[in-house]
Amino acid sequence: MAGPRRPREPKHPLDCHERALRLLTVRPRSRRELQVRLLQAGFEAEEVSGELERLEAVGLVDDERFAREFTEHQQGVRRAGRRAVASGLAAKGIDRATVERALDEAPGDDGDRADELARGRAGRLRGVPPEKAYARLVSFLVRRGHDPETARRAARAALELGAAEG
């Protein structure tokens, strides 16, 4: 039985600033994400805090901007619903007020996004019995963060089912 694992020593250790910049070159990150990653890398909490303040001062870390961009991507590209976006932002350490602002400022409507997503997915369900196709499509839309009523309405429309069906 092996003892506790020790962190691996990097061949070319980076200082906290370099590590943070490398993390930010991969993709935008929230303050909390960076904090967690830097602490996991073995940097002292005080050093991480100072680095995060430095990066915020120069605009490289901005949770408001991060929340807007994340929301835009999730709703625009993935057609995710409000609930999924809010959950994703919360998981990245964004506070509730910032999440609400980002969602309120986002263009478009959840119903329209659900309709578009349902229409795009409905083609894959050809040949599936209507009741199964409806259940699968509703489930898919709910997993993407759309509320159940919106998901049911969008699935009925995309599958061209009457209100009594589904």
C-alpha positions as CSV (number, residue, x, y, z in Angstrom):
1,M,0.0,0.0,0.0
2,A,1.5,3.3,-1.0
3,G,1.6,6.3,1.3
4,P,0.0,9.7,0.6
5,R,0.9,11.1,-2.8
6,R,3.2,14.0,-2.9
7,P,2.7,16.7,-5.5
8,R,5.0,16.2,-8.5
9,E,7.8,18.7,-8.8
10,P,7.7,20.4,-12.1
11,K,10.8,20.3,-14.3
12,H,10.6,24.1,-14.8
13,P,8.6,25.6,-12.0
14,L,6.6,28.7,-12.8
15,D,5.9,31.5,-10.4
16,C,2.4,32.3,-9.4
17,H,2.0,35.1,-12.0
18,E,3.3,32.9,-14.9
19,R,1.0,30.1,-13.9
20,A,-2.0,32.4,-13.7
21,L,-1.2,33.9,-17.1
22,R,-0.9,30.4,-18.7
23,L,-4.3,29.4,-17.2
24,L,-5.8,32.6,-18.7
25,T,-4.4,31.9,-22.1
26,V,-6.3,28.6,-22.3
27,R,-9.7,30.3,-21.7
28,P,-11.2,33.1,-19.6
29,R,-11.6,32.1,-15.9
30,S,-13.4,33.5,-12.9
31,R,-11.5,34.7,-9.9
32,R,-12.6,31.6,-7.9
33,E,-11.5,29.2,-10.7
34,L,-8.0,30.8,-10.8
35,Q,-7.8,30.8,-7.0
36,V,-8.6,27.1,-6.8
37,R,-6.1,26.2,-9.6
38,L,-3.3,28.2,-8.1
39,L,-3.8,26.8,-4.6
40,Q,-3.9,23.3,-6.1
41,A,-0.6,24.1,-7.8
42,G,0.9,24.6,-4.3
43,F,1.1,28.4,-4.1
44,E,0.5,30.0,-0.7
45,A,-2.9,31.6,-0.1
46,E,-1.4,35.0,0.5
47,E,0.6,34.9,-2.7
48,V,-2.5,33.8,-4.7
49,S,-4.6,36.5,-3.2
50,G,-2.1,39.2,-4.1
51,E,-1.7,37.8,-7.7
52,L,-5.5,37.8,-8.2
53,E,-5.8,41.4,-7.0
54,R,-3.0,42.3,-9.4
55,L,-4.7,40.6,-12.3
56,E,-8.1,42.3,-11.4
57,A,-6.4,45.7,-11.3
58,V,-5.1,45.3,-14.9
59,G,-8.4,43.8,-16.1
60,L,-7.3,40.2,-16.8
61,V,-9.6,38.9,-14.2
62,D,-13.1,40.3,-14.2
63,D,-16.0,38.2,-13.0
64,E,-18.6,40.6,-14.5
65,R,-17.1,40.2,-18.0
66,F,-16.6,36.5,-17.5
67,A,-20.2,36.0,-16.5
68,R,-21.4,37.9,-19.6
69,E,-19.1,36.0,-21.9
70,F,-20.0,32.6,-20.4
71,T,-23.7,33.4,-20.6
72,E,-23.4,34.5,-24.2
73,H,-21.6,31.3,-25.2
74,Q,-23.9,29.0,-23.3
75,Q,-27.1,30.6,-24.6
76,G,-25.8,31.5,-28.0
77,V,-23.9,28.4,-29.0
78,R,-25.3,25.6,-26.8
79,R,-28.8,27.1,-26.6
80,A,-28.8,26.5,-22.8
81,G,-31.6,27.7,-20.6
82,R,-31.3,30.1,-17.7
83,R,-31.1,27.4,-15.1
84,A,-28.1,25.7,-16.8
85,V,-26.3,29.0,-17.2
86,A,-27.0,30.1,-13.6
87,S,-25.8,26.7,-12.3
88,G,-22.6,26.8,-14.5
89,L,-21.7,30.3,-13.3
90,A,-22.4,29.4,-9.6
91,A,-20.1,26.4,-10.0
92,K,-17.4,28.7,-11.3
93,G,-17.7,30.9,-8.1
94,I,-19.7,33.7,-9.6
95,D,-21.9,35.4,-7.0
96,R,-25.7,35.3,-7.4
97,A,-26.1,39.1,-8.1
98,T,-23.5,38.9,-10.9
99,V,-25.3,35.8,-12.3
100,E,-28.6,37.6,-12.3
101,R,-27.2,40.6,-14.1
102,A,-25.5,38.5,-16.8
103,L,-28.8,36.6,-17.4
104,D,-30.9,39.8,-17.4
105,E,-28.6,41.5,-19.9
106,A,-28.4,38.5,-22.3
107,P,-30.3,39.0,-25.5
108,G,-33.0,36.6,-26.7
109,D,-35.6,34.6,-24.9
110,D,-35.4,31.1,-23.3
111,G,-38.4,30.0,-25.2
112,D,-36.9,30.9,-28.6
113,R,-33.6,29.1,-27.7
114,A,-35.6,26.0,-26.6
115,D,-37.6,26.1,-29.9
116,E,-34.4,26.4,-32.0
117,L,-32.7,23.6,-30.0
118,A,-35.7,21.3,-30.2
119,R,-36.1,21.9,-34.0
120,G,-32.4,21.0,-34.5
121,R,-32.7,17.9,-32.4
122,A,-36.0,16.7,-33.8
123,G,-34.5,15.6,-37.0
124,R,-32.4,13.0,-35.2
125,L,-35.6,11.4,-33.8
126,R,-37.2,10.5,-37.1
127,G,-38.3,6.9,-37.1
128,V,-38.7,6.9,-33.3
129,P,-42.3,6.5,-32.1
130,P,-43.8,9.9,-31.4
131,E,-44.3,9.4,-27.6
132,K,-40.6,8.2,-27.2
133,A,-39.4,11.1,-29.4
134,Y,-41.3,13.5,-27.3
135,A,-40.0,12.1,-24.0
136,R,-36.4,12.1,-25.3
137,L,-36.7,15.7,-26.6
138,V,-38.2,17.0,-23.4
139,S,-35.6,15.3,-21.3
140,F,-32.8,16.7,-23.5
141,L,-34.2,20.3,-23.2
142,V,-34.5,20.0,-19.5
143,R,-30.9,18.8,-19.2
144,R,-29.9,21.8,-21.2
145,G,-31.5,24.0,-18.5
146,H,-34.9,24.8,-19.9
147,D,-37.8,24.7,-17.5
148,P,-40.1,21.7,-18.0
149,E,-43.1,23.6,-19.3
150,T,-41.0,25.4,-21.9
151,A,-39.3,22.0,-22.9
152,R,-42.7,20.3,-23.3
153,R,-44.0,23.2,-25.5
154,A,-40.9,23.3,-27.6
155,A,-40.9,19.5,-28.1
156,R,-44.5,19.5,-29.2
157,A,-43.9,22.3,-31.7
158,A,-40.7,20.7,-33.1
159,L,-42.2,17.3,-33.4
160,E,-45.4,18.9,-34.8
161,L,-47.5,17.2,-32.2
162,G,-50.9,18.5,-31.2
163,A,-51.4,19.8,-27.7
164,A,-53.3,16.6,-26.8
165,E,-50.4,14.4,-27.8
166,G,-47.2,14.4,-25.7
